[in-house]
Amino acid sequence: MRAHLVAVQARLEIRHVATAPAFRAWVVGLADRAMEAVPADGGPVLLAYPEAIALPLALALDAPGEVLGATDLARAAWQLVRREWPLVLREAVRHRRPPAAALWLARAVPAYRAYAEAFAEVARRSGATVVAGSGFFPTVAYEAARGWHVADGRVFNRSTVFSPTGRVLGGSAKVYLTAGAESRAGLTRGRLEDLRPVHTALGPVGVAICLDGWFDSVVAALDGQGARVLVQPSANDADWGRPWPPDPRLSEGEAWLAKGLRNVLQRRSHLRYAVNPMLVGEAMGFRPRGRSSVLANAALVRHAWAEDRQGVVALAPDSETESVVVASVDLPDPGVTVGPPAGGGQGGHAGRGPDGRMRP
């Protein structure tokens, strides 16, 4: 089966998250651009958006100017707590959550609704399976009698997957939180045992949000359940060229390819490809950088770029501009059980932005 894997490198600006229509126009516009780069051969498409694409949305949505102009996310959050403290206090008491989590709860329903409705439209318009990046959300549910409401007061860094008809197929909650902003934001860790691949037109797809994709335990759990494609939505708030703190001999970008998902993906039994969409741009002092990529497990995919490029199928041209990375690959037909082959599959790449080089 010929399929198309797309990493959307989205450039965040405060205007994109200030209103629900602006957010919808941004993510739909990115999908339109991505689909222009996808070969029109009728093969299934996976569109993957970055981590934290909806994080500023929860703070900025219909917020006053002083919040939109805040120099960092913590200051924006504090200004919102001061303005909306009765609602924040009510949510803290109702759900027995700390103040940091209560702010996300207070703004959860309009923010999640804007996020979900925008990405449902992306899926319907593109006809693709959509991994909708992530945001800091509790479980927000729709039920006919109650409408949209918070069904569980725990707040996660959560990603949602949509079918080509715009329906929710499933999602993932980040297991390993970063020591900085995430650990101070009142988030609850996802559970490793809750991670499940989502069944799609491309076969089983797993989601490992950013840092999770660096952990063997997460990738092993999804590989062991038969996932064939792994999506790693990422938002790396560090300069791509800085020395990597654990090993300053490497740059940040070199470490992502040498030590991150490309390395963890190799020699897996079922996972053939990985898609790593990265957030770039700036809003409220949040300034992520990174080069989005499509990666291959060279043990299962015998092809020139799998070996010569050490598993890098396609790579965004730089770490700061908006672009789409498209790879056209061969995957087993959904429902067919396939073990590690003797020769493996083949694939190729096409699209706007990738240069295919290993160099970060």
Protein Blocks (a to p, Z undefined) as FASTA:
>chain_A
ZZddddddddddfklmmpmklmmmmmmmmmmmmmmmpccehpacdddddehklmmmmmmg
opafklmmpcbfklmmmmmmmmmmmmmmmmmmmnopafklmmmmmmmmmmmmmmmmmmmm
mmmmnopacdehjaddddddddfklopadfbfbdcdddddddfkopafbdcddfbdcfkl
mmmnopacddfklpccdddfkbpcdddehjlmmpmklmmmmmmnopabdcddddddbdfk
bccfklmmbcfklmmmmmmmmlmmgopaklmbdcddddedjeehiacdddddddddfklm
gcfklmmnnopabdcfbfkbccddddddddddehiacdddfkopadddedehiaoiabZZ
